[in-house]
Amino acid sequence: MSNWAKPGVQCICIDDEWPDQMTDGRHSVPTRVPMLNEVLTISAVRPVRDRLFLYFEEIAALQASGPLQALISWDVVCFRPLLKRPTDISIFKNMLTPAPMKRVKA
């Protein structure tokens, strides 16, 4: 089980091969799927047996197309947590620090 998958955590889609799709003529569900490298925010986590399924704030869980309607969740193995690097502004601070004055003999 993944210990990073919690509501509020941002993650990135690393696998967008979604095989399961319900179709009825010209209608199909899901209507919206995560895309490769898309950053999403977890809204809920659902454990099923030994796997975790995710819901996202950016994608409606209940999706419908014509007569088809389904509650859609996404397997945690298709995502990884988004790692944010801390901002380093030291280079800009150095630009604002005045250079020491040199004495010139006249």
Residue frames as a rotation matrix with the C-alpha (Angstrom) as fourth column:
MET 1
0.577 0.817 0.000 0.00
0.817 -0.577 0.000 0.00
0.000 0.000 -1.000 0.00
SER 2
-0.180 -0.605 0.775 1.14
0.576 -0.704 -0.416 3.50
0.798 0.372 0.475 -0.73
ASN 3
-0.060 0.125 -0.990 1.71
0.975 -0.204 -0.085 5.72
-0.213 -0.971 -0.110 2.29
TRP 4
-0.913 -0.322 -0.252 1.76
0.266 -0.936 0.232 9.02
-0.310 0.145 0.940 0.36
ALA 5
-0.660 0.704 0.262 -1.77
0.257 -0.116 0.959 8.76
0.706 0.701 -0.104 -1.09
LYS 6
-0.469 0.508 -0.723 -3.88
0.787 -0.131 -0.603 11.00
-0.401 -0.851 -0.338 1.14
PRO 7
0.557 0.721 0.412 -6.49
0.822 -0.551 -0.146 13.69
0.122 0.420 -0.899 0.45
GLY 8
0.905 -0.172 -0.388 -4.85
-0.070 -0.962 0.265 17.01
-0.419 -0.212 -0.883 -0.36
VAL 9
-0.062 -0.981 0.186 -1.65
0.099 0.180 0.979 15.48
-0.993 0.079 0.086 -1.75
GLN 10
0.556 0.146 -0.818 -0.73
-0.749 -0.338 -0.570 16.46
-0.360 0.930 -0.079 -5.30
CYS 11
0.014 -0.536 0.844 0.43
0.151 0.836 0.528 13.70
-0.988 0.120 0.092 -7.60
ILE 12
-0.197 -0.178 -0.964 1.44
-0.883 -0.394 0.254 13.29
-0.425 0.902 -0.079 -11.22
CYS 13
0.803 0.539 0.254 0.10
-0.337 0.763 -0.552 10.76
-0.492 0.357 0.794 -13.72
ILE 14
-0.250 -0.965 -0.074 2.86
-0.730 0.138 0.669 8.39
-0.636 0.222 -0.739 -14.87
ASP 15
-0.941 0.040 0.335 0.72
0.224 0.817 0.532 5.88
-0.253 0.576 -0.778 -16.81
ASP 16
-0.420 0.823 -0.383 -2.29
-0.666 -0.566 -0.486 6.94
-0.617 0.050 0.786 -18.89
GLU 17
-0.791 0.196 -0.580 -3.19
-0.325 0.669 0.669 3.58
0.519 0.717 -0.465 -20.45
TRP 18
-0.535 0.698 0.476 -6.81
-0.656 0.012 -0.755 3.25
-0.533 -0.716 0.451 -19.24
PRO 19
-0.990 0.036 -0.137 -8.19
-0.066 0.740 0.670 -0.06
0.125 0.672 -0.730 -20.56
ASP 20
-0.549 0.828 -0.115 -11.63
0.775 0.453 -0.440 -0.10
-0.312 -0.331 -0.891 -18.90
GLN 21
-0.884 0.357 -0.303 -14.33
-0.422 -0.888 0.184 1.81
-0.203 0.291 0.935 -20.73
MET 22
-0.327 0.860 0.393 -18.08
0.498 0.510 -0.702 1.30
-0.803 -0.034 -0.594 -20.84
THR 23
-0.933 0.030 -0.359 -19.66
-0.304 -0.598 0.741 1.99
-0.192 0.801 0.568 -24.21
ASP 24
-0.157 0.929 0.335 -23.21
0.561 0.363 -0.744 2.14
-0.813 0.071 -0.578 -25.53
GLY 25
0.675 0.343 0.653 -23.29
0.738 -0.292 -0.608 3.19
-0.018 0.893 -0.450 -29.15
ARG 26
0.231 -0.580 0.781 -21.81
0.359 -0.695 -0.623 6.69
0.904 0.424 0.048 -29.29
HIS 27
0.692 0.056 0.719 -21.70
-0.585 -0.541 0.605 7.07
0.423 -0.839 -0.342 -25.50
SER 28
0.232 -0.639 -0.733 -18.77
0.457 0.737 -0.498 6.02
0.859 -0.219 0.463 -23.32
VAL 29
0.849 -0.053 0.526 -17.64
-0.484 -0.479 0.732 6.38
0.213 -0.876 -0.432 -19.71
PRO 30
0.052 -0.024 -0.998 -15.25
0.666 -0.745 0.052 7.64
-0.745 -0.667 -0.023 -18.41
THR 31
0.830 0.292 0.476 -15.63
0.548 -0.587 -0.595 10.93
0.105 0.755 -0.648 -20.21
ARG 32
0.621 -0.676 0.397 -12.52
-0.607 -0.735 -0.303 12.47
0.496 -0.053 -0.867 -18.59
VAL 33
0.817 -0.440 -0.372 -9.35
0.540 0.811 0.227 10.58
0.202 -0.386 0.900 -17.70
PRO 34
0.594 -0.714 -0.371 -6.01
-0.109 -0.529 0.842 11.64
-0.797 -0.459 -0.392 -16.19
MET 35
0.941 -0.332 -0.068 -3.43
-0.074 -0.005 -0.997 12.49
0.331 0.943 -0.029 -18.83
LEU 36
0.405 -0.877 -0.258 0.27
0.873 0.455 -0.175 11.63
0.271 -0.154 0.950 -18.79
ASN 37
-0.627 -0.779 0.013 2.26
0.690 -0.563 -0.456 14.15
0.362 -0.277 0.890 -16.67
GLU 38
0.079 0.724 0.685 -0.94
-0.011 -0.687 0.727 15.85
0.997 -0.064 -0.046 -15.47
VAL 39
-0.938 -0.346 -0.021 -0.75
0.049 -0.073 -0.996 17.14
0.343 -0.935 0.086 -11.90
LEU 40
0.043 0.997 -0.068 -3.84
0.008 0.068 0.998 16.25
0.999 -0.043 -0.005 -9.85
THR 41
-0.630 -0.150 0.762 -4.95
-0.712 -0.282 -0.643 16.75
0.311 -0.948 0.071 -6.24
ILE 42
-0.729 0.343 -0.593 -6.28
0.370 0.926 0.081 13.71
0.576 -0.160 -0.801 -4.37
SER 43
-0.293 0.714 0.636 -9.76
-0.727 -0.598 0.337 14.29
0.621 -0.363 0.695 -2.94
ALA 44
0.510 0.445 0.736 -10.37
-0.809 0.539 0.235 10.79
-0.292 -0.715 0.635 -1.54
VAL 45
-0.616 -0.699 -0.363 -8.76
-0.748 0.664 -0.008 7.35
0.246 0.267 -0.932 -1.32
ARG 46
0.539 0.817 0.202 -10.65
-0.840 0.538 0.068 4.05
-0.053 -0.206 0.977 -1.54
PRO 47
-0.620 -0.735 0.275 -8.96
-0.716 0.673 0.186 0.77
-0.322 -0.081 -0.943 -0.55
VAL 48
0.632 0.723 -0.278 -10.16
-0.775 0.597 -0.208 -2.33
0.016 0.347 0.938 -2.42
ARG 49
0.921 -0.309 -0.235 -8.58
0.325 0.945 0.030 -5.59
0.213 -0.104 0.972 -1.28
ASP 50
0.284 -0.896 -0.341 -4.80
0.761 -0.005 0.648 -4.96
-0.583 -0.443 0.681 -1.50
ARG 51
-0.451 -0.403 0.796 -5.01
0.834 -0.509 0.214 -1.93
0.319 0.760 0.566 -3.84
LEU 52
-0.320 0.317 -0.893 -5.75
0.434 -0.788 -0.436 1.77
-0.842 -0.527 0.115 -3.50
PHE 53
-0.139 0.351 0.926 -7.95
0.950 -0.217 0.225 3.80
0.280 0.911 -0.304 -5.81
LEU 54
-0.750 -0.293 -0.593 -7.88
0.474 -0.864 -0.172 7.59
-0.462 -0.410 0.786 -6.00
TYR 55
0.479 0.796 0.370 -10.44
0.878 -0.437 -0.198 10.31
0.004 0.419 -0.908 -6.63
PHE 56
-0.619 -0.781 0.076 -9.30
0.785 -0.617 0.058 13.76
0.001 0.095 0.995 -7.74
GLU 57
-0.172 0.500 -0.849 -10.52
0.324 -0.785 -0.528 17.30
-0.930 -0.366 -0.027 -7.19
GLU 58
-0.564 -0.182 -0.806 -9.94
-0.555 -0.640 0.532 18.11
-0.612 0.747 0.260 -10.88
ILE 59
-0.805 0.286 -0.519 -11.91
-0.307 0.549 0.778 15.12
0.508 0.785 -0.354 -12.26
ALA 60
0.007 0.900 0.436 -15.54
-0.992 -0.050 0.119 14.43
0.129 -0.433 0.892 -11.41
ALA 61
-0.782 -0.261 0.566 -15.90
-0.424 0.889 -0.176 11.03
-0.457 -0.377 -0.805 -9.71
LEU 62
-0.010 0.860 0.510 -19.44
0.366 0.478 -0.799 10.57
-0.930 0.179 -0.320 -11.06
GLN 63
-0.758 -0.301 -0.578 -19.19
-0.420 -0.452 0.787 10.67
-0.499 0.839 0.216 -14.85
ALA 64
0.072 0.868 0.491 -22.07
0.272 0.457 -0.847 10.31
-0.960 0.194 -0.203 -17.29
SER 65
-0.827 -0.179 -0.533 -22.57
-0.459 -0.333 0.824 10.15
-0.324 0.926 0.193 -21.04
GLY 66
-0.387 0.780 -0.491 -26.09
-0.575 0.212 0.790 9.65
0.721 0.588 0.366 -22.36
PRO 67
0.666 0.739 -0.098 -27.62
-0.411 0.474 0.779 6.63
0.622 -0.478 0.620 -20.56
LEU 68
0.257 -0.665 -0.701 -24.27
0.614 0.672 -0.413 5.56
0.746 -0.325 0.581 -19.04
GLN 69
0.551 -0.143 0.823 -23.21
-0.609 -0.743 0.279 6.67
0.571 -0.654 -0.496 -15.57
ALA 70
0.527 -0.438 -0.728 -20.37
0.565 0.820 -0.085 5.41
0.635 -0.367 0.680 -13.36
LEU 71
0.922 -0.374 0.104 -18.37
-0.304 -0.528 0.793 6.30
-0.241 -0.762 -0.601 -10.28
ILE 72
0.714 -0.696 -0.077 -14.78
0.213 0.321 -0.923 6.45
0.667 0.642 0.378 -11.56
SER 73
0.787 -0.603 0.128 -11.61
-0.351 -0.268 0.897 6.04
-0.506 -0.751 -0.423 -9.48
TRP 74
0.658 -0.648 -0.383 -8.00
-0.487 0.021 -0.873 5.57
0.574 0.761 -0.302 -10.54
ASP 75
0.808 -0.397 -0.435 -5.39
0.534 0.804 0.259 2.97
0.247 -0.442 0.862 -9.49
VAL 76
0.857 -0.476 -0.195 -2.64
-0.199 -0.655 0.729 4.47
-0.475 -0.586 -0.657 -7.33
VAL 77
0.167 -0.858 0.486 0.09
0.560 0.488 0.670 2.62
-0.812 0.160 0.562 -9.31
CYS 78
0.278 0.007 0.960 -0.52
0.933 -0.240 -0.268 5.03
0.229 0.971 -0.074 -12.22
PHE 79
0.779 0.039 0.626 0.57
-0.039 -0.993 0.111 8.01
0.626 -0.111 -0.772 -10.12
ARG 80
-0.124 -0.784 -0.608 3.48
0.897 0.174 -0.407 9.23
0.425 -0.596 0.681 -8.01
PRO 81
0.531 0.315 -0.787 3.61
0.699 -0.688 0.196 12.05
-0.480 -0.653 -0.586 -5.49
LEU 82
0.667 -0.291 0.686 4.59
0.339 -0.701 -0.627 15.44
0.663 0.651 -0.369 -6.84
LEU 83
0.211 -0.697 -0.685 7.94
0.946 -0.030 0.322 16.42
-0.246 -0.716 0.653 -5.34
LYS 84
0.882 0.103 0.459 8.37
0.235 -0.942 -0.240 20.15
0.408 0.320 -0.855 -5.00
ARG 85
-0.120 -0.980 -0.158 11.86
0.855 -0.021 -0.518 21.53
0.504 -0.198 0.841 -4.68
PRO 86
0.377 0.211 -0.902 12.28
0.743 -0.650 0.159 24.26
-0.552 -0.730 -0.402 -2.09
THR 87
0.855 -0.035 0.518 12.73
0.335 -0.724 -0.603 27.70
0.396 0.689 -0.607 -3.57
ASP 88
0.117 -0.887 -0.446 16.32
0.907 -0.087 0.411 28.94
-0.404 -0.453 0.795 -3.36
ILE 89
0.887 0.273 0.372 16.55
0.406 -0.844 -0.351 32.73
0.218 0.462 -0.860 -3.63
SER 90
0.448 -0.778 -0.439 20.15
0.497 -0.191 0.846 33.06
-0.743 -0.598 0.301 -2.50
ILE 91
-0.356 -0.597 0.719 21.31
0.930 -0.151 0.335 34.05
-0.091 0.788 0.609 -5.99
PHE 92
0.280 0.547 0.789 18.87
0.578 -0.752 0.317 36.98
0.767 0.367 -0.527 -5.94
LYS 93
0.927 -0.019 -0.375 19.94
0.333 -0.423 0.843 38.02
-0.175 -0.906 -0.386 -2.43
ASN 94
0.008 -1.000 -0.011 23.54
0.766 -0.001 0.642 38.09
-0.642 -0.014 0.766 -3.65
MET 95
-0.218 -0.035 0.975 22.52
0.867 -0.466 0.177 40.40
0.448 0.884 0.132 -6.50
LEU 96
0.674 0.600 0.430 21.05
0.315 -0.761 0.567 42.86
0.668 -0.247 -0.702 -4.00
THR 97
0.692 -0.510 -0.512 24.06
0.555 -0.079 0.828 42.86
-0.462 -0.857 0.228 -1.69
PRO 98
0.919 -0.368 -0.137 26.34
-0.386 -0.779 -0.494 45.79
0.075 0.507 -0.859 -2.56
ALA 99
0.535 -0.820 -0.205 29.89
0.602 0.540 -0.588 44.91
0.593 0.191 0.782 -3.53
PRO 100
0.470 -0.435 -0.768 32.56
0.688 -0.363 0.628 46.14
-0.552 -0.824 0.129 -1.12
MET 101
0.992 -0.128 -0.021 34.04
-0.120 -0.847 -0.517 49.51
0.049 0.515 -0.856 -2.10
LYS 102
0.369 -0.929 0.015 37.69
0.928 0.367 -0.070 49.46
0.059 0.039 0.997 -3.15
ARG 103
0.671 -0.240 -0.701 39.92
0.083 -0.916 0.393 52.35
-0.737 -0.322 -0.595 -2.18
VAL 104
0.579 -0.471 0.665 41.76
0.770 0.049 -0.636 53.86
0.267 0.880 0.392 -5.06
LYS 105
-0.051 -0.687 -0.725 44.89
0.694 -0.547 0.469 55.95
-0.719 -0.479 0.505 -4.51
ALA 106
0.888 0.412 0.204 44.64
0.437 -0.618 -0.654 59.32
-0.143 0.670 -0.729 -6.17
